[in-house]
Amino acid sequence: MKKFSKFLLAACILFPAITYAQSFPEGSFPNEHNLDGMQWPRVDAKGHTYFRVYAPNAKQVQISFRGPMTKEADGYWTYVSPEPEAVGFHYYQLVIDSVNVADPATKSYYGMSRWVSAIEIPEGLPYDKTQDVPHGDIRMKKYWSEMTQSWRICYVYTPPMYDQEIDKRYPVLYLQHGGGEDETGWVFQGRMGNIMDNLIAEGKAVPMIVVMDRGYASLPGAENTPRFDNPGMNAFLAGAQAPAAPPQAPAGNQAARPAAPFRFMGVFPELLVKEIVPMIDASFRTKTDRESRAMAGLSMGGMHTFQVVMNNLDKFAYLGGFSGGAGSVEQIDQLYDGIFTKPEQFNQQVKLMFLSIGSEERPERVKAFADTLQKKGMKNVVYYESEGSAHEWLTWRRSLREFAPLLFK
C-alpha cells in the first residue's frame, strides 16, 4: 500500500510536468469546446486548426471534413489545417480505422444525426458570449403527446425576472433546429440563451419566452421520421439550394429544390399547433393572442416554420426562415392559398417575414424570393444575408441576433 501511495504521488508530480512540457504551435490556443483542461484541438488567430489524438494501435486516423492524420513516434496522430478555416462553429468526428467516433477531448453535440465534436474559429464578437448581464433560465419540459403516444421533451427559455415578476405575461417564440439536430441544438450550438440575454439587456429585444422542441414526430405505427445527416439533403428539404460539400465530406444531394413546397414527412407541424402551443400556454405565463406568437427555424426548421405559420395565421403573426423555408419564385402566386397576390391581406396578417441565408450557401434564390415579395407590395418582408458564412451555426446565430429585435414591437 505504501509503495502504491508513493507511486501515485510520483505520478501526480510527474503528470503536470509532462503536460506543461508540451510544446504548442506558436500563437495557438485551446478550442473553446474542449473539455476542461484539454489542450487539443487548438486554433490560432488566423484560423488554422491543430489536432492531436492518442491512438497507438490504430492503422489509420482521419478527421471528417478534413483529411488523414499523421502518426508520430509517440503514438499520437496529428493534423494541421493547410489553410485557415472559416470563422464559426464546425462539426467533426474522428475516423479511427473506419469507425466514426466523437473526440474524447471535446464536448459532444447532437448533429449529423449522432453525437459529434465541434471546433470553433472565434468570430471575436460578444453577442453570443456570456456577459455580466441579467440571465434568463433554460428549463427542460417533459410532456405527454397524445398524437404520437410518447413522452417528449422541449427546452424553454424564460427571460430574466420571469420568476420574480409573477404577474407579468410574455410573448412566445417557437425556435426550431435543422435536420440531423434536435431540441438541444439552439441551446448549445446556437447559444440562444446568451444571444437573448444580451439583446434584452441592451434593450434591443422584448423579453420573451423561447420554446425549442424536437422537429421529428410520427403517428403511432408510422415509420420513424428520418434524421438527415447529409448537408445537401438537409438544405434540399429546407427550401434552400444545397451547399457545396466540404473537403473530405461525402457529396451531398446537389439537386435544386422542388418548384413548390412539399409536405415534409412526419407530423411535427400539426403537433406544434395542436399540442405544443396549448401545453406551453398552460405551463408558462404566455400572451396567447396571435400578435404575441412567433416562429422561426433553420434549414428543415425553416420549412416547418412556413408550414405552421402560413397555414395558421389566426395563431401566429411573425415568422423567420434561416437558410430555409422560402418558396419558389416561379410558383409564388400559387403558394398558401394565393396570399402573395393579396398584399393588403398579407400586410395585415403577417407582421414580419424574415428571410436569411449565408452569403456562401448560394443565397440568390432566397434573395429573389424576398425581392419579389417586396416588389409585390409586401411591406413586412426583411432579407438578411450573413456575410462570409454558409449553411452553418454562425449564419443562424447571426440570424437570431437580427430577427429577435424585430419581434413583438
Buried (B, 14 or more C-beta within 10 A) or exposed (E): EEEEEEEEEEEEEEEEEEEEEEEBEEEBBBBBBBEEEBBBBBBBEEBBBBBBBBBEEBEEBBBBBBEEBEBEEEEBBBBBBEEBBBBBBBBBBBBBEEEEBBBEBBBBBBBBBBEBBBBBBBBEEEBBBEEEEEBBEBBEBEBEBEBBEEEBBBBBBBBBEBEEEEEEEBBBBBBBBBBBBBBBBBBBBBBBBBBBBBBBBEEEBBBBBBBBBBBBBBEEEEEEBBBBBBBBBBBBBBBBBBBBBBEBBEEBBEEEBEEEBEEBBBBBBBBBBBBBBEBBBEEBBBBBEBEBBBBBBBBBBBBBBBBBBBBBBEBBBBBBBBBBBBBBBEEBEBBBEEBBEBBEBBBEBBBBBBBBBBEBBBBEBBBBBBEBBBEBEBEBBBBBBBEBBBBBBBBBBBBBBBBBBBBBE
